[in-house]
Amino acid sequence: MLQPSTLKFLKDLAKNNNKPWFDTNRSRYQDAKADFEIFVGSLLSAFIKFDDSLHHLVAKDCMFRINRDVRFSNDKSPYKTNMAMYASKGGKKAFDCAGYYLHIEPGKCFFAGGIWMPPAPILKTIRQEIDYNFAAFKKILSEKRFANTFGGLSKEGDVLLTRPPKGYEENNPAIAFLKYKSFIASVNFPDEVLTQKDAGKTIAAYGKNLYPFIQYLNHAVADEAGD
């Protein structure tokens, strides 16, 4: 579980997103960061029980910096107002494999997983896998635990083509999924989940329900890489 003080720090940061305030409250940030790191470590221990491809990771490998990169952004706020983790076999910066993402932001908490905007060769091989092995893909998405938790693939953001990708026809049975440019499933949850004693168990259950989907995507990626 997370300490309520961690969420309180993020709430206050959202209202005071500037360096003087952050410097004054740096000790609060360090406490929140340490609290989140412990929570991430406990999640990794739980995730490894069903996905041993994560066995080499430690919490710091999965956590993102709170400082924003403002070089190419109109928003010059110096800090993120969330804490987040991404666990995949390739690490938090891997764009060529699927993984698990946890986003902690008061009022906007969610858990998600899959692969976001993969490079063209990876996207091509995922589409090939779905085309060749569509029955298995449909079975994963319709499995009760996945469907009840995530409800299907996310359509948020610019993740869908309006026309079939090159090499596929509109009458392809899998065309609705072949048009995706990202393959993500997500679930929102209230802040209170994180401060309950069984918070780790709840988030780990989300990950376990997502695992067959992650495994399917990474199987396709491994085929592309020749693993």
Secondary structure, DSSP 8 states (H G I E B T S, - for coil): ---HHHHHHHHHHHH--SHHHHHHTHHHHHHHHHHHHHHHHHHHHHHHTT-GGGTT--HHHHB--SB---TT-S---SB-S-EEEEEETT-TT-SSS-EEEEEE-TT--EEEEEE-S--HHHHHHHHHHHHHTHHHHHHHHHSHHHHHHH-S----SS-B-SS--TT--TT-TTHHHHTBS-EEEEEE--GGGGGSTTHHHHHHHHHHHHHHHHHHHHHHHHHHHT-
